[in-house]
Amino acid sequence: MQKKAVVLYSSGLDSTTCLAMAIDKGFTPYAISFSYGQRHSYELEVAKDNAVRLGAQEHLVVDFDLRLMGGSALTADIDVPKQGVGSEIPVTYVPARNTIFLSFALGWAEVLGAFDIFIGVNALDYSGYPDCRPEYIAAFETMANLATRAGVEGSGSFHIHTPLISMTKAEIITTGLALGVDYGLTHSCYDPSPEGLSCGQCDSCRLRLKGFAEAGMKDPLKYLK
């Protein structure tokens, strides 16, 4: 019998590759997405259309509103930067987002009887978010086994899988293509048009395009410019 795994799935390049890798490792994936008041809500439409098509056994969308707190270009009336990736943590960082996401994933995993959670964080080709670092993931995994009934009673040990964490974007894309990922069914842009076209200028688009270029591939998505 295949083991269950909860996979954080945003419909982006990384999370979609992560979903394919969980399947390749023999897990039955349960995809979880978040409607958190993000300005790029088009990603949710893509996620809802494609999660099961890409192999998820079930797709859960958790709805809450981080616009109540703001503090990010993705949840407040702050312009999404288009000048490229810098050395400082960018304004697209959403305070505590991965901690919140992983907490929901942990709760669902415990209900499902799953002890494996996959998240597509990356510590190489990324925007410098503090909650994408290996030491953060290790700390959350420790907390998960301290804070759950399953962990305390010893019925299982939770493991946070980060298969992309030390990969370049080009390596992620190459790996995904080898696993049959259709990147035309993904969406990465922080500031898409109302029709869902990617802007081509935000950090996420730049990193994605850089990855495809370095992999010697053409991105199947359409861009505004």
C-alpha positions as CSV (number, residue, x, y, z in Angstrom):
1,M,0.0,0.0,0.0
2,Q,1.3,3.4,-1.0
3,K,2.0,5.9,1.7
4,K,0.1,9.2,1.7
5,A,1.8,12.5,1.5
6,V,0.5,16.1,1.7
7,V,2.0,18.3,-1.0
8,L,1.9,22.0,-0.8
9,Y,0.7,23.0,-4.3
10,S,0.4,26.5,-5.7
11,S,0.4,25.6,-9.4
12,G,3.8,27.1,-9.7
13,L,6.8,25.5,-11.4
14,D,8.4,24.4,-8.1
15,S,5.4,23.0,-6.4
16,T,4.3,21.2,-9.6
17,T,7.7,19.6,-9.9
18,C,7.6,18.7,-6.2
19,L,4.2,17.0,-6.7
20,A,5.6,14.9,-9.6
21,M,8.6,14.0,-7.5
22,A,6.4,12.8,-4.6
23,I,4.5,10.6,-7.0
24,D,7.8,9.3,-8.4
25,K,8.9,8.4,-4.9
26,G,5.9,6.2,-4.6
27,F,3.6,8.4,-2.5
28,T,-0.1,9.0,-3.0
29,P,-0.2,12.8,-2.9
30,Y,-2.9,15.0,-1.4
31,A,-2.5,18.5,-2.7
32,I,-3.2,21.5,-0.5
33,S,-3.5,25.1,-1.9
34,F,-4.2,28.4,-0.1
35,S,-6.5,31.3,-0.9
36,Y,-4.9,33.8,1.4
37,G,-5.9,37.1,-0.2
38,Q,-3.0,37.0,-2.6
39,R,-3.2,39.5,-5.5
40,H,-2.1,36.8,-8.0
41,S,-5.3,34.7,-7.4
42,Y,-5.1,33.4,-10.9
43,E,-2.7,30.7,-9.5
44,L,-5.7,29.2,-7.6
45,E,-7.7,28.8,-10.8
46,V,-4.8,26.9,-12.4
47,A,-4.4,24.8,-9.2
48,K,-8.0,23.9,-9.1
49,D,-8.0,22.9,-12.8
50,N,-4.9,20.8,-12.7
51,A,-4.2,19.3,-9.2
52,V,-6.0,16.0,-9.8
53,R,-5.0,16.0,-13.5
54,L,-1.4,16.1,-12.4
55,G,-1.9,13.1,-10.0
56,A,-3.3,14.4,-6.7
57,Q,-5.7,12.0,-5.0
58,E,-7.5,14.9,-3.5
59,H,-7.2,18.7,-3.6
60,L,-7.9,20.9,-0.6
61,V,-8.1,24.7,-0.8
62,V,-7.8,26.5,2.5
63,D,-9.3,29.9,2.6
64,F,-8.1,32.7,4.9
65,D,-7.2,36.4,4.4
66,L,-3.7,37.7,5.1
67,R,-4.8,41.1,3.6
68,L,-6.0,41.8,7.2
69,M,-2.3,42.1,8.1
70,G,-0.8,43.2,4.8
71,G,2.9,43.8,4.9
72,S,3.7,42.3,1.5
73,A,3.3,43.3,-2.2
74,L,1.3,40.1,-2.5
75,T,-1.3,41.0,0.1
76,A,-1.4,44.8,0.3
77,D,-1.5,47.8,-2.0
78,I,2.2,47.7,-2.7
79,D,3.7,47.6,-6.1
80,V,5.3,44.3,-7.2
81,P,8.9,45.1,-7.9
82,K,10.0,44.6,-11.5
83,Q,13.7,45.6,-11.3
84,G,15.1,42.1,-10.8
85,V,16.3,40.0,-7.8
86,G,18.4,41.9,-5.3
87,S,20.4,41.0,-2.2
88,E,17.7,42.1,0.4
89,I,14.5,40.2,1.3
90,P,12.0,41.6,-1.2
91,V,8.7,43.2,-0.5
92,T,7.0,40.1,-2.1
93,Y,7.9,38.2,1.1
94,V,4.7,37.4,2.9
95,P,5.3,37.4,6.7
96,A,5.2,33.9,8.2
97,R,3.6,32.5,5.0
98,N,5.3,29.1,4.9
99,T,4.9,28.6,8.7
100,I,1.1,29.2,8.2
101,F,1.0,26.9,5.1
102,L,3.0,24.1,6.7
103,S,0.8,24.3,9.8
104,F,-2.3,23.7,7.8
105,A,-0.5,20.9,5.9
106,L,0.5,19.3,9.2
107,G,-3.0,19.4,10.5
108,W,-4.4,17.7,7.4
109,A,-1.5,15.2,7.4
110,E,-2.4,14.1,10.9
111,V,-6.0,13.7,10.0
112,L,-5.1,11.7,6.9
113,G,-2.6,9.5,8.8
114,A,0.1,10.8,6.6
115,F,3.6,11.5,8.0
116,D,5.2,13.0,4.9
117,I,4.8,16.6,3.8
118,F,6.4,17.9,0.6
119,I,7.1,21.6,0.0
120,G,8.9,23.0,-3.0
121,V,11.2,25.5,-1.2
122,N,14.5,26.3,-2.9
123,A,17.6,27.8,-1.4
124,L,19.5,28.5,-4.6
125,D,17.5,30.2,-7.4
126,Y,15.0,32.0,-5.2
127,S,14.1,35.5,-3.9
128,G,15.8,35.3,-0.5
129,Y,12.8,34.4,1.6
130,P,13.8,33.4,5.2
131,D,11.3,30.6,5.3
132,C,12.9,28.7,2.4
133,R,16.1,27.9,4.2
134,P,17.1,24.3,5.3
135,E,17.5,25.4,9.0
136,Y,13.9,26.7,9.0
137,I,12.6,23.4,7.6
138,A,14.5,21.4,10.1
139,A,13.1,23.5,12.9
140,F,9.5,23.1,11.7
141,E,10.0,19.3,11.4
142,T,11.2,19.2,15.0
143,M,8.2,21.3,16.1
144,A,5.8,19.1,14.1
145,N,6.9,16.0,16.1
146,L,6.5,17.9,19.4
147,A,3.2,19.5,18.7
148,T,1.0,16.7,17.4
149,R,-0.8,13.8,19.0
150,A,0.8,11.4,16.5
151,G,4.3,12.6,17.3
152,V,3.8,12.5,21.1
153,E,2.2,9.1,21.2
154,G,4.8,7.7,18.8
155,S,2.4,6.4,16.1
156,G,4.6,8.0,13.5
157,S,7.3,10.6,12.9
158,F,6.6,13.6,10.6
159,H,9.1,14.4,7.8
160,I,9.2,17.6,5.8
161,H,10.5,16.7,2.3
162,T,12.3,19.5,0.4
163,P,13.5,17.7,-2.8
164,L,14.2,21.0,-4.6
165,I,16.0,22.8,-1.9
166,S,19.5,22.5,-3.3
167,M,18.6,22.5,-7.0
168,T,18.9,25.3,-9.5
169,K,15.8,26.3,-11.5
170,A,17.4,24.7,-14.6
171,E,17.9,21.4,-12.7
172,I,14.3,21.6,-11.4
173,I,12.9,22.1,-14.9
174,T,15.1,19.3,-16.3
175,T,14.0,16.9,-13.5
176,G,10.3,17.8,-14.0
177,L,10.5,17.3,-17.8
178,A,12.0,13.9,-17.2
179,L,9.1,13.0,-15.0
180,G,6.6,14.2,-17.6
181,V,5.6,17.5,-16.1
182,D,3.7,19.8,-18.5
183,Y,4.9,23.2,-17.5
184,G,2.2,24.7,-19.7
185,L,-0.2,23.7,-16.8
186,T,1.7,25.9,-14.3
187,H,1.6,29.5,-13.3
188,S,4.4,31.5,-11.5
189,C,3.8,35.2,-12.0
190,Y,3.3,37.5,-9.0
191,D,1.5,40.2,-11.1
192,P,-0.4,38.6,-14.0
193,S,-2.8,40.3,-16.3
194,P,-6.6,39.9,-15.7
195,E,-6.5,37.2,-18.4
196,G,-3.7,35.3,-16.5
197,L,-0.8,36.3,-18.8
198,S,2.6,36.4,-16.9
199,C,4.2,39.8,-16.6
200,G,7.7,38.5,-17.4
201,Q,9.3,41.2,-15.2
202,C,8.6,40.2,-11.5
203,D,11.2,38.1,-9.5
204,S,9.2,34.9,-10.0
205,C,9.0,35.4,-13.8
206,R,12.6,36.3,-14.1
207,L,13.8,33.3,-12.1
208,R,11.5,31.0,-14.2
209,L,12.7,32.4,-17.5
210,K,16.3,32.2,-16.4
211,G,15.8,28.6,-15.5
212,F,14.3,27.7,-18.8
213,A,17.1,29.5,-20.6
214,E,19.8,27.8,-18.6
215,A,18.1,24.4,-19.3
216,G,18.1,25.2,-23.0
217,M,14.3,25.0,-23.1
218,K,11.5,27.4,-24.1
219,D,9.0,28.2,-21.5
220,P,5.5,27.1,-22.8
221,L,3.7,30.0,-21.0
222,K,2.7,33.2,-22.7
223,Y,4.1,36.5,-21.4
224,L,3.0,40.1,-21.7
225,K,6.5,41.1,-22.7
